Amino acid sequence: MENTDTGRWDHTVDLLVVGSGAGAMTAALAGHDAGASTLLIEKSDRYGGSSAMSGGGFWVPNNHLMAGVGIDDDPDDAWTYLRETTAGNVSEDRLRAYLEKAPEMARYLHEQTRAEFVALPEYADYYQRVPGSRPGGRALEPKNFDAGLLGDEFLKMREQNPQMLIMKRIFMTVYEARTMLCRTPGWIGITMRLMAKYWLDIPWRFKSPRDRNLAMGNALIGMLRRSLMDRNIPLWLNTPARELIVEGDRVAGVAAEREGRAIRIEARKGVVLAAGGFEGNQVMREKYLPNPTRVEWSCANKHNTGDAISMAQKLGAGVDLMSDAWWGPTTVVPGEDHARMLVIEKSLPGSILVNKAGERFVNEAAPYIDVVNTMHAKDSPEKPCVPAYLVFDSSFRKKYPCGPILQASQHDWALPRALKGYFKRADTLEGLAARLDIDAKGLAESVRKFNEYARTGEDLDFHRGETVFDRYYGDEKVAPNPCLAPIEKPPFYGLEAYPGELGTKGGLKTDASARVLKESGEVIAGLYAIGNCSASVMGHSYPGAGSTLGPANTFGYIAARHAMGV
Ligand SMILES: Cc1cc2nc3c(=O)[nH]c(=O)nc-3n(C[C@H](O)[C@H](O)[C@H](O)COP(=O)(O)OP(=O)(O)OC[C@H]3O[C@@H](n4cnc5c(N)ncnc54)[C@H](O)[C@@H]3O)c2cc1C
């Protein structure tokens, strides 16, 4: 570790947090409440990062809200499940720290800040066959939050990824989204209520096209931002951290740029790096992730360019899991800045994913991370899986939304010009194969078999729809298997699906207190890393909905309190 001390500081605080996602804000709040003077610095002109764009859910086994929705949990079960899903890739002390502190963090946010959550009783852990799993309750989601409570500060919040909005502007909770997209009972009422609430909010319509009734990631960040405001904790926008400053044997602060001017910020108790992964950095993607890979395939905040990882590596910090990400098959929509993940479309009955040979290669309803892991594993020159192709027929098109396109209400002829070429469409499967440039015979055979499985209800090849997790995004009105329906009614449709992600998950090695470690395992004093700039406590796995925000918030909480000695 080099000593770069040059003397004068422009600003001094106890705890400096680099980044402004949910984990960063949780760290700042916990640090402040433990007695620290605290500052957050954010590189871009918006706060919130990918956290604001997200579903806002976080996975907390044994959380204090589960009992209220009728689901019990047990620390031993949670331990068995997490240890099994992380498959020996994460140290036991970090896993234990997560399981012990995540419920404490959730309770702290719920009771000491503006944050309010509900437990989702039907959002199952992703690996239902692993002992210790739960059919729901461990995933928490933020309640709606009134953007009016933020005043003009709301307009500086990063916008939600459009896939989380109705018509790119109206918010919905995870529960509402599932009800509407999977058309479970009550979906029409919910759609009408949300639309009416938006359009009848006349005063707010004069202020902003953005919905006041925040949900998902925007609600989470809104609650946390308001809690920072309650405490007068400053958050500086347009202030990228450039370098870590070392004094003696510890990190003493950060060299940053504030609105174009170089500044040095002293952090007496510690620096918490919370600057996201490297999803927005094409060079790092090609260096670390499986190739081919493109920034455009990512759903995440483009300002996350691996800065924190690079800064800490200069001090000898070790990294882990760098080839991994929070994968999911994504679609790139013309005219949109971020990709959308095909979460629901791939599970609803009547769509399949095929490779260039026209063959299915995966259980499409499996956790999105596994779909892309299989895409990578089975990708070969003979049978390329990158990109894959989502194929469906007109019955699916009429019933369900796909990417930016709504079901029946948005006919093909009424699509905006920018979306006209988004779907490939043909009257026969053979014609569709030609338009997608994939093998026609392979596709015909895949569809024939899939249609047979749809009739019997049993997918003999990939077992789609066999677990509660698969069926969460199925259509419960479809029998015998809510994830299977025949693809038979022309016209047929197809679109490319890429190995995209919600963010990268490899990063700095940390210990159970979120302190950054050198490759040797030695602690770099004064330096913490949380969220996607740290190697994930979930290893290569994705145990349940909210497996990225849960750890970001938890290790933010842990880091700040450790720095303050509580
Ligand atoms: C559409 C979508 C849906 C998702 N849904 C969920 C979900 O429901 N549950 C879940 O757990 N996860 C979800 N995720 C993933 C989750 O949002 C991210 O993994 C998580 O927000 C990462 O948090 P972070 O703090 O590491 O990064 P971020 O929240 O992105 O925050 C990092 C911040 O640091 C800033 N920054 C970067 N470099 C610097 C620098 N040099 N100096 C200062 N600031 C810097 C960035 O601009 C950014 O604002 C979703 C993601 C997306 C895109």
The ligand as an ORCA input file, in Angstrom:
! r2SCAN-3c Opt
* xyz 0 1
  C     -34.252     -3.378    -13.609
  C     -33.559     -3.890    -12.382
  C     -34.289     -4.574    -11.410
  C     -33.649     -5.070    -10.265
  N     -34.391     -5.622     -9.265
  C     -33.776     -6.012     -8.124
  C     -34.531     -6.450     -6.994
  O     -35.760     -6.402     -6.967
  N     -33.849     -6.891     -5.909
  C     -32.483     -6.899     -5.859
  O     -31.919     -7.343     -4.860
  N     -31.756     -6.414     -6.888
  C     -32.360     -5.958     -7.996
  N     -31.619     -5.434     -9.013
  C     -30.162     -5.352     -8.858
  C     -29.822     -4.208     -7.903
  O     -30.526     -3.058     -8.260
  C     -28.321     -3.912     -7.925
  O     -27.598     -5.107     -7.815
  C     -27.993     -2.994     -6.750
  O     -28.782     -1.840     -6.810
  C     -26.538     -2.634     -6.745
  O     -26.344     -1.727     -5.687
  P     -24.995     -0.923     -5.602
  O     -25.089     -0.066     -4.402
  O     -23.850     -1.846     -5.728
  O     -24.991     -0.036     -6.921
  P     -25.935      1.167     -7.359
  O     -27.253      1.114     -6.725
  O     -25.901      1.207     -8.835
  O     -25.198      2.441     -6.781
  C     -23.897      2.758     -7.206
  C     -23.795      4.265     -7.361
  O     -22.415      4.640     -7.379
  C     -22.233      5.654     -8.337
  N     -20.811      5.691     -8.713
  C     -20.170      4.914     -9.616
  N     -18.866      5.256     -9.650
  C     -18.692      6.260     -8.754
  C     -17.579      7.039     -8.357
  N     -16.361      6.880     -8.902
  N     -17.762      7.995     -7.415
  C     -18.993      8.215     -6.863
  N     -20.094      7.498     -7.226
  C     -19.929      6.533     -8.151
  C     -23.171      5.271     -9.450
  O     -23.458      6.351    -10.309
  C     -24.381      4.768     -8.664
  O     -25.278      5.814     -8.408
  C     -32.245     -4.900    -10.128
  C     -31.524     -4.187    -11.088
  C     -32.160     -3.667    -12.204
  C     -31.364     -2.877    -13.186
*
